[in-house]
C-alpha cells in the first residue's frame, strides 16, 4: 500500500510540475500564486549544495519535477544522511522541503548523419550531428558524439567508422584526436563527455549536415544556450532505439561533488526506454517555438538507466551542448564550432 501511495504522489507531483511549466511559458505571473512563488524562490544555493554533495554516501542531488531530492548509495546510512541534512538546513537557515532516495541503479555510459551508428572498436555509439570547426583560415567538418565512444581517454588517433545499412560493412568516416575529446568529472560518469571527430575527405559530400525534426525532416540546427529547459518535451535519434521522445525533469542535477549541472530526461509517458546502450552521442533536440524551420540542439546523451528507490521511471543524463562546445574549444586551441549553414 505504501508503494502505491508513493507512486500516486509522484504522479500528482508530475502533473503539478507540468501545469507550473505551462504557466511559466504563458503570460501568467507565477508570483500571483503563493505556492508557485515559493517553489521558484527557494532554490538550494551553491554553498549548501556543495556541502550536501560532500556528505558520506551521497551520490547526487538536484531538483526533479520541482522537488529537491538527495540521492544516496544503496548501502548508505539514510537516517545519518537525513540527520546531517537537517543540521545543514538549520545552520543555513534554509527550510526547503526535500526527499532522500536510495539509488537502485546508477547512471552508466551508453557505449557507442544524425542518429547513425558509429563504431570505434570495440565501442559503438551514435553520430549526434555535424559542426564546422574554424581555426584561422582552416575549416574542417566534424561529427559530434561522446568521448567514451571514440576512446577519447587514450593518447593518439583513432579511426571511426559508420556502418553502411545496405551491406552492413564498416566505412571509414572520421578520425578522433586527443585534443578534440573532453571528459570532465569522475569516470565512469563524466559530466561533460564530448568528442568532435574530423570527417575524412572521402565522405564529406555524403554527409547531411542538418538535424532531423520530430517528423524526420532535415532542418538547420542551432545551439540552445539560454533556454529554460525544465518541463520541456525533447526528442532524440539514436542508433539503437531510433526516434524517442522525453521530458526534461531536472536541469540542476549534480554528481560526485561537482557543481557542473546535468540535465535529466525521462521517457515521454513514463514507460519504455528513452535510450539504451548504443545511443550514446545522440543529440537531444527540441523544436524552436519561434522559428519552425530551426531545430534547437539541447545536449548530447551520455548515459542513463538511473533508478531511484520505488520510482519506476528511469532517468537519462545529458550535458548542455553549449557548455561542452565551450570547453572543447578551450582544449582544441581555440577552434570555433558552429552548426553548418548548408544542407550537404
C-alpha positions as CSV (number, residue, x, y, z in Angstrom):
1,X,0.0,0.0,0.0
2,X,2.8,2.4,0.9
3,X,4.4,1.8,-2.6
4,X,1.1,2.5,-4.3
5,X,0.7,5.7,-2.4
6,X,4.3,6.8,-3.1
7,X,3.7,6.2,-6.9
8,X,0.4,8.2,-6.7
9,X,2.2,11.0,-5.0
10,X,4.8,11.1,-7.8
11,X,2.1,11.2,-10.5
12,X,0.4,14.1,-8.8
13,X,3.7,16.0,-8.3
14,X,4.5,15.4,-12.0
15,X,1.1,16.8,-13.0
16,X,1.5,19.9,-10.9
17,X,5.0,20.3,-12.3
18,X,3.6,20.2,-15.9
19,X,1.0,22.8,-15.0
20,X,3.5,25.2,-13.5
21,X,5.8,24.8,-16.6
22,X,2.9,25.8,-18.8
23,X,2.1,28.8,-16.6
24,X,5.8,29.8,-16.8
25,X,5.6,29.8,-20.6
26,X,2.3,31.8,-20.6
27,X,1.7,35.4,-19.5
28,X,0.6,34.3,-16.0
29,X,2.7,35.8,-13.3
30,X,3.7,32.9,-11.1
31,X,4.2,35.4,-8.3
32,X,0.4,35.7,-8.1
33,X,0.3,32.1,-6.8
34,X,1.8,31.7,-3.4
35,X,2.7,28.0,-3.9
36,X,4.4,28.6,-7.3
37,X,6.2,31.7,-6.0
38,X,7.5,29.6,-3.0
39,X,8.8,26.9,-5.4
40,X,10.6,29.3,-7.7
41,X,12.2,31.4,-4.9
42,X,13.6,28.6,-2.8
43,X,16.5,27.2,-4.9
44,X,19.3,25.5,-3.0
45,X,22.3,27.8,-3.1
46,X,25.7,26.7,-4.3
47,X,27.4,26.6,-0.9
48,X,24.7,24.4,0.6
49,X,24.6,22.2,-2.5
50,X,28.3,21.6,-2.2
51,X,28.1,20.7,1.4
52,X,25.2,18.2,0.7
53,X,27.3,16.5,-2.1
54,X,30.1,16.2,0.4
55,X,28.0,14.1,2.9
56,X,29.3,10.5,3.0
57,X,27.2,8.2,0.8
58,X,25.5,11.0,-1.2
59,X,25.6,10.1,-5.0
60,X,23.8,13.2,-6.4
61,X,21.3,15.9,-5.8
62,X,19.0,18.2,-7.8
63,X,15.5,19.5,-8.4
64,X,13.3,16.9,-10.0
65,X,9.8,17.9,-11.0
66,X,10.1,20.9,-8.7
67,X,11.1,18.9,-5.7
68,X,14.7,19.0,-4.3
69,X,16.0,15.4,-4.0
70,X,19.1,13.9,-2.5
71,X,20.2,10.5,-3.8
72,X,22.4,8.2,-1.8
73,X,24.2,5.0,-2.5
74,X,22.2,1.8,-1.8
75,X,24.4,0.9,1.2
76,X,24.4,4.4,2.7
77,X,23.0,5.1,6.2
78,X,19.9,7.1,5.2
79,X,19.0,8.2,8.8
80,X,22.5,9.5,9.2
81,X,22.3,11.4,5.9
82,X,18.9,12.9,6.9
83,X,20.3,14.0,10.2
84,X,23.2,15.7,8.6
85,X,20.8,17.3,6.1
86,X,18.7,18.7,9.0
87,X,21.8,20.1,10.7
88,X,22.9,21.8,7.5
89,X,19.5,23.2,6.7
90,X,19.2,24.7,10.3
91,X,22.7,26.1,10.1
92,X,22.0,27.8,6.8
93,X,18.5,28.9,7.9
94,X,17.2,27.1,4.8
95,X,13.9,25.2,5.3
96,X,13.1,23.9,1.8
97,X,11.4,20.5,1.7
98,X,13.5,17.7,0.3
99,X,13.4,13.9,-0.3
100,X,16.2,11.4,0.3
101,X,16.1,8.4,-2.0
102,X,18.4,5.4,-2.4
103,X,19.9,4.8,-5.9
104,X,18.9,1.3,-7.1
105,X,20.9,1.7,-10.4
106,X,23.5,4.4,-11.1
107,X,23.8,6.1,-14.5
108,X,26.0,4.2,-16.9
109,X,27.6,5.3,-20.2
110,X,25.7,4.1,-23.3
111,X,28.8,2.9,-25.3
112,X,28.9,3.6,-28.9
113,X,24.1,11.6,-40.5
114,X,22.2,12.4,-37.2
115,X,21.3,9.1,-35.5
116,X,23.7,6.9,-37.5
117,X,25.6,4.1,-35.8
118,X,29.3,4.8,-35.2
119,X,32.0,2.2,-34.5
120,X,35.4,2.7,-32.9
121,X,36.4,-0.8,-32.0
122,X,35.4,-2.2,-29.6
123,X,32.9,0.6,-28.8
124,X,29.7,1.7,-30.6
125,X,27.6,4.8,-30.3
126,X,25.6,7.4,-32.2
127,X,26.5,10.2,-34.5
128,X,24.8,13.2,-32.9
129,X,25.3,15.7,-35.8
130,X,27.8,17.8,-37.6
131,X,29.6,21.0,-36.8
132,X,32.0,23.2,-38.8
133,X,35.3,23.8,-37.0
134,X,37.2,27.0,-37.9
135,X,40.7,27.7,-36.8
136,X,42.0,30.8,-38.5
137,X,41.9,30.1,-42.3
138,X,41.4,26.3,-41.8
139,X,37.9,24.9,-41.8
140,X,37.0,21.2,-41.2
141,X,33.8,19.2,-40.9
142,X,33.4,17.3,-37.6
143,X,30.9,14.8,-36.3
144,X,29.8,15.0,-32.7
145,X,29.5,12.1,-30.3
146,X,30.6,11.1,-26.8
147,X,34.3,10.9,-25.9
148,X,33.8,7.4,-24.4
149,X,32.5,6.2,-27.8
150,X,35.7,7.0,-29.6
151,X,38.2,6.1,-26.9
152,X,38.8,9.7,-26.1
153,X,40.7,8.9,-22.9
154,X,43.6,7.4,-24.7
155,X,46.5,9.1,-26.4
156,X,46.8,9.1,-30.2
157,X,44.5,9.0,-33.1
158,X,41.6,6.5,-33.6
159,X,39.7,5.6,-36.7
160,X,35.9,5.9,-36.5
161,X,33.6,4.0,-38.8
162,X,30.0,4.3,-39.9
163,X,28.1,1.1,-40.5
164,X,26.5,1.0,-44.0
165,X,22.9,-0.1,-43.9
166,X,22.9,-1.6,-47.4
167,X,25.6,-4.2,-46.8
168,X,26.4,-3.9,-43.0
169,X,30.0,-3.1,-43.9
170,X,32.1,-0.6,-41.9
171,X,33.1,2.6,-43.8
172,X,35.9,4.9,-42.6
173,X,34.1,8.0,-41.6
174,X,36.4,10.1,-39.4
175,X,39.4,10.2,-37.0
176,X,39.4,11.2,-33.4
177,X,42.3,13.2,-31.7
178,X,43.1,13.7,-28.0
179,X,42.7,17.5,-28.3
180,X,39.3,17.1,-29.8
181,X,37.8,15.0,-27.0
182,X,36.9,16.1,-23.5
183,X,35.7,14.2,-20.4
184,X,35.3,16.3,-17.3
185,X,34.3,14.9,-13.9
186,X,34.8,11.5,-12.4
187,X,34.8,8.3,-14.5
188,X,32.7,6.3,-15.3
189,X,30.2,9.2,-15.2
190,X,31.9,12.3,-16.7
191,X,29.8,15.4,-16.5
192,X,30.8,16.5,-20.0
193,X,31.6,13.7,-22.4
194,X,32.2,15.1,-25.9
195,X,34.2,14.4,-29.0
196,X,34.4,16.1,-32.3
197,X,35.8,13.6,-34.8
198,X,37.2,15.0,-38.0
199,X,35.4,13.7,-41.1
200,X,37.6,12.3,-43.8
201,X,37.6,13.9,-47.2
202,X,36.2,10.8,-49.0
203,X,32.8,11.0,-47.3
204,X,32.2,14.7,-46.8
205,X,30.0,15.0,-49.8
206,X,27.7,12.3,-48.5
207,X,27.1,14.0,-45.1
208,X,23.7,15.6,-44.5
209,X,24.7,18.4,-42.1
210,X,21.3,19.4,-40.8
211,X,19.4,17.9,-37.9
212,X,16.2,15.9,-38.0
213,X,13.0,17.4,-36.6
214,X,10.2,15.3,-35.0
215,X,8.9,14.3,-38.4
216,X,12.4,13.2,-39.7
217,X,12.7,16.2,-41.9
218,X,16.1,17.8,-42.0
219,X,16.4,21.4,-40.8
220,X,19.2,23.8,-39.7
221,X,20.5,23.3,-36.2
222,X,21.0,25.9,-33.5
223,X,22.7,25.5,-30.1
224,X,20.1,26.3,-27.4
225,X,22.2,28.4,-25.0
226,X,19.8,30.4,-22.7
227,X,16.7,28.3,-22.8
228,X,14.8,27.3,-19.7
229,X,14.6,23.6,-20.3
230,X,12.7,22.5,-17.2
231,X,9.5,20.6,-18.2
232,X,10.1,20.8,-22.0
233,X,9.5,17.9,-24.2
234,X,12.5,16.8,-26.2
235,X,13.5,14.1,-28.6
236,X,16.5,12.2,-29.9
237,X,17.5,9.9,-32.8
238,X,19.7,7.0,-31.5
239,X,21.4,4.2,-33.3
240,X,19.8,1.6,-31.0
241,X,16.3,3.0,-30.1
242,X,16.0,5.4,-33.1
243,X,13.3,8.1,-32.5
244,X,12.1,8.6,-28.9
245,X,10.5,11.5,-27.0
246,X,11.2,12.6,-23.5
247,X,10.7,15.3,-21.0
248,X,13.3,17.3,-19.0
249,X,12.6,16.6,-15.3
250,X,15.8,18.3,-13.9
251,X,18.2,20.9,-15.1
252,X,20.4,21.2,-12.0
253,X,21.4,17.7,-11.1
254,X,24.9,17.3,-9.6
255,X,27.2,14.3,-9.3
256,X,30.4,13.5,-7.5
257,X,30.8,16.8,-5.6
258,X,30.9,18.6,-8.9
259,X,28.6,21.6,-9.5
260,X,28.5,21.4,-13.3
261,X,24.8,20.7,-13.8
262,X,23.5,17.7,-15.6
263,X,20.2,17.6,-17.4
264,X,18.0,14.6,-16.6
265,X,15.4,13.3,-19.1
266,X,12.6,10.8,-18.6
267,X,10.9,8.9,-21.4
268,X,7.7,10.5,-22.6
269,X,4.7,8.8,-21.0
270,X,6.9,7.4,-18.2
271,X,7.1,3.8,-19.7
272,X,9.5,2.2,-22.1
273,X,13.0,3.4,-22.9
274,X,14.2,6.9,-23.9
275,X,17.6,5.4,-24.8
276,X,19.6,2.2,-24.5
277,X,23.3,1.2,-24.9
278,X,24.4,2.2,-28.4
279,X,22.6,5.6,-28.2
280,X,25.5,7.5,-26.5
281,X,26.3,10.6,-28.5
282,X,22.7,11.1,-29.8
283,X,21.7,14.8,-30.0
284,X,18.9,15.8,-27.7
285,X,16.7,18.3,-29.5
286,X,13.6,20.4,-29.3
287,X,11.7,22.4,-31.9
288,X,12.1,26.2,-31.9
289,X,8.8,27.7,-30.8
290,X,9.6,31.0,-32.7
291,X,11.2,29.6,-35.9
292,X,9.5,26.5,-37.2
293,X,12.4,25.8,-39.6
294,X,15.0,25.6,-36.9
295,X,15.9,22.6,-34.6
296,X,17.3,23.5,-31.2
297,X,20.2,21.3,-30.0
298,X,20.0,21.0,-26.2
299,X,22.7,18.5,-25.4
300,X,24.4,15.1,-26.0
301,X,23.1,11.9,-24.4
302,X,25.8,10.4,-22.3
303,X,24.2,7.7,-20.3
304,X,21.1,6.5,-18.4
305,X,19.4,3.7,-16.5
306,X,19.3,5.8,-13.3
307,X,16.7,4.2,-11.0
308,X,15.7,5.8,-7.7
309,X,14.1,3.8,-4.8
310,X,10.5,3.0,-5.7
311,X,10.4,5.4,-8.6
312,X,9.7,3.3,-11.7
313,X,10.6,6.0,-14.1
314,X,14.2,5.6,-15.4
315,X,16.2,8.7,-16.0
316,X,18.8,9.6,-18.6
317,X,21.7,12.0,-18.4
318,X,22.9,14.7,-20.8
319,X,25.1,17.8,-20.6
320,X,24.2,21.1,-22.2
321,X,25.7,21.3,-25.6
322,X,26.9,24.9,-25.4
323,X,28.8,24.1,-22.2
324,X,30.5,21.1,-23.9
325,X,31.4,23.1,-27.0
326,X,32.9,25.9,-25.0
327,X,35.1,23.5,-23.0
328,X,36.1,21.7,-26.2
329,X,37.1,25.0,-27.9
330,X,39.4,25.7,-25.0
331,X,41.1,22.3,-25.2
332,X,41.3,22.4,-29.0
333,X,43.3,25.6,-29.0
334,X,40.5,28.0,-29.9
335,X,38.7,26.1,-32.7
336,X,35.2,27.6,-33.0
337,X,32.5,25.0,-33.6
338,X,29.2,26.1,-35.2
339,X,26.3,24.3,-37.0
340,X,26.7,24.2,-40.8
341,X,24.5,26.6,-42.9
342,X,24.4,24.2,-45.9
343,X,22.4,21.0,-46.2
344,X,25.2,18.9,-47.6
